[in-house]
Every structure is written in structure tokens, then in C-alpha cells.
Amino acid sequence: MFTGIIEQKGIVTEVKIQGTNRTFRISSPISAELKVDQSLSHDGVCLTIEAVENDCHQVTAIFETLQKTTLGNWETGTVINLERCMQLNGRLDGHIVQGHVDTTAVCTAAIEKDGSWEFKFKIDDSFGNQIIEKGSIAINGISLTLFNVELNSFEVAIIPFTYNHTNLNFLKPGNVVNIEFDIIGKYVTRIHLLSNH
């Protein structure tokens, strides 16, 4: 479980394709501190550490993960957001993020607002019941608050610290991001669905 508060950025240094899987070697300031079998959020995707060597770690994404996330587009030089699991004795500074990406969204606008930034995203209509005004969402693993919510689009506002310490400063219109909807909202939607049957 994660909080959506990004610790560091990492850089993909190697990509290996093995059948339908992809193995990534990633260099980051926290890689040397990781342990094999530890879970780590990579752009919002929970992956298991397979190896640690010097300032790099290795993870593998299977076909299911590659189909639902942006990981299939990662290549050497891709910058990604990293977060270690939440400690139970710590504060939940963002919101509950599982690291289980639900879908992807397309950035449709990136606007600088004299020191802050606003990004607009479009999602598939079928996910419209998962977004609410002032609700929480994880974009590339970052805990953010929604506004200007419509059926298949929403906006988020980014403070300078988040912009400078995550890969959002590389985001341009047309780019695709990983989306995880709020777990509480997903349960409420499921309960409502079942109660109508």
C-alpha cells in the first residue's frame, strides 16, 4: 500500500523482452536501499524488486500489467516516479493508493499558471463513475485532487514542488499516464451496482 507521495525519480537504463514480459533495470537514488522481494511503486504500478546492484534495481512487468498501464511504452531514458510502501507507523499524507492501475488517461492540456500548473485528462466514458469533484486520484502514482470533473475528463492542479520532483514536468498533451481511482470510490460503486440487481 502506498500514499501517492513520490520519494524519488528513477531512470530506465535497460529493457529486456522475454516472451510477453518486460524486465526493466532502473537507476535511482533509492535503488541501493531496496531489498529483493520488496514492493515498489513505479509510476503508480506496484512491482516486486527482483535484483539490486549498485544504484540500480530490476523489476518485471507481465502481460496483464503491460496491457493496462504505460509500462509497455517504457524505453531506455524514460523517467518514472518511485515510492516505497507506506509504513504503518507513518502519516498518510496523500490517500490510500494500492499500486493497482485501473486504466490509462490521455493528457489533453498542460497550462502554466504563473508558478503552478494545470493538467487536463481524458478517460474512457466507462470510468466516469469513478471520478468526483474534489475527489482523489493517483496519476503516475501521484496523489492528486480532481476538479472540473465531467463524464470523461477532469483536471488537476500541480504545485511547484510536485512539478519539480515528479515526472509531470515531462508531461505534454498527447502523453498517456497511469490512473488508479480511489479505492473507497470503487467499493461504493460496486455496492451500488450489486444493490441494483
Buried (B, 14 or more C-beta within 10 A) or exposed (E): BBBBBBBBBBBBBEBEEEEEEBBBBBBBEBBEEBEEEBBBBBBBBBBEBBEBEEBBBBBBBEEEBBEBBBBEEBEEEBBBBBBBBBEEEEEBEBBBBBBBBBBBBBBBEBEEEEEEBBBBBBBEEEBBBBBBEEBBBBBBBBBBBBEEBEEBBBBBBBEEEBBEBBBBBEBEEEBBBBBBBBBEBBEBBEEEEEEEE
